[in-house]
Amino acid sequence: MPTIATNTETQTVITTFEMTPGTCQDLLDALTEAYAEFISHQPGFISAGLHVNDAQTRIANYSQWRRREDFMAMLRSAEMRNRNRKINELCRSFEPVMYEVAATF
């Protein structure tokens, strides 16, 4: 489960995916499978969450990693590059962005 705190050195990555309602479930299935079978077993992985908007046109993925380098190594692996090609076919766009927690309330 993600823990959001300012006093941590974890790397937060928020990825947004844009798709049609017709491909939302397929994309959600592909992302869930990627986390269950591969991503969650990678060095430095801490936690993640998948969020779907009401219109089923966007998925937001919140993930936490021990270090930026851990996330980048996972992303650059042959396994994930292959999965990302398939994920890209199910959506209009997706963009992972790294963040630091600035404040919590």
Secondary structure, DSSP 8 states (H G I E B T S, - for coil): -----SS---EEEEEEEE--HHHHHHHHHHHHHHHHHTGGGSTTEEEEEEEE-TTSSEEEEEEEES-HHHHHHHHHSHHHHHHHHHHHHTSSEEEEEEE------
